[in-house]
Amino acid sequence: MLSKRMEKAINEQINAEIFSAYLYYAMTSYFESMTLNGFAHWLRIQALEELTHAQKFVSYLNDRGARVHLSALEGPDNEWDSPLAAFEAVYEHEQKVTGLINKLMELAQQESDFATVNFLQWFIGEQVEEEAAADEMVQKLKLVDKTEGGLFLLDQEVNNRSFVLMPELTGLF
Ligand code: FEO
């Protein structure tokens, strides 16, 4: 049985994951407004991934006999100064999410809730990938800087990203 404190903390994390999707959808529209459809595509897939993260927490609460309580979402930013500024915001946001996951892990360890410690291991690894992917985009955007040709080519490159549903969620989507 999950403690009430852990149930509340995981519900807050569900809000944070859905907020991440909301933020990345806002960025999708920002890039579409500039006809940078490859970056928009990358972020649309990122938003979908965030929803699968939320679903993973929802399924965990259900498996442990706890309740899901959804709460109001904060409004995301909708404008950024440049493509680089937008991806710097992605990287910063992912670092914040890593901090939230680490706090959840600390709580699970304090409570000797080994099932939750085990469950959270996946998110610890996932955040390494999330930060690396965002940082890669920042570094590439810095390389192309403001050259329109470079931005155009990078936009085409990131248009190849595909969405892969994690096997344990097959059947839910
Ligand atoms: Fe769900 Fe991008 O962290």
Boltz pocket constraint, residues with backbone or C-beta under 6 A from the ligand:
constraints:
  - pocket:
      binder: B
      contacts: [[A, 17], [A, 20], [A, 49], [A, 50], [A, 53], [A, 94], [A, 97], [A, 130]]
      max_distance: 6.0
